Amino acid sequence: MSAHEVVLGLQWINATITGDTTLMSLVPGGCYRGVAPKEDVSGNPLVPPFAIFNFVSGSDKTSMNGYRCLVRALFQIKATGLGDAAHATAVASAAARIDTLFGGPVRGTTTGGIIHSCIRENPIAYDEPIVAGTWWTHFGGIYEILIEAT
């Protein structure tokens, strides 16, 4: 194995999101791993919604003689934005596009690896208070990606 499979998964997710013009038009705030920053490099506030993804957990799948063949990795991929009625629809539209791209069965390649499959394992939807009186909503899913380093 020449690369860390989780890194391959993160690269593939990022390339898939940023390479899709439809999704990028639905997430004017951009695409981020882990969490979106408060502002852009010029100090201007970002405009939600955002696409956010991160590694959740995984397990190695080995051959009968103990060689790792691939990794079953779970990633959270979601759209996040303001939770009021006027904005939640935009977040839901972005999440629907995310599910079209990753909901399965999807296959692909990335430099150093093969994505054997990508399917949604669980939907996610939750709200949280960010700033006093401001609620944010998160729609997306936990996606199982089978990754083989080449």
Sequence and secondary structure as in RCSB ss.txt:
>XXXX:A:sequence
MSAHEVVLGLQWINATITGDTTLMSLVPGGCYRGVAPKEDVSGNPLVPPFAIFNFVSGSDKTSMNGYRCLVRALF
QIKATGLGDAAHATAVASAAARIDTLFGGPVRGTTTGGIIHSCIRENPIAYDEPIVAGTWWTHFGGIYEILIEAT
>XXXX:A:secstr
  S HHHHHHHHHHHHHHT HHHHHH TT EEES   SB TTS B  S EEEEEEEEEEEEE TTS EEEEEEEE
EEEEEEE SHHHHHHHHHHHHHHHHHHSSSEEEEETTEEEEEEEEEEEEEEEEEEETTEEEEEEEEEEEEEEEE 
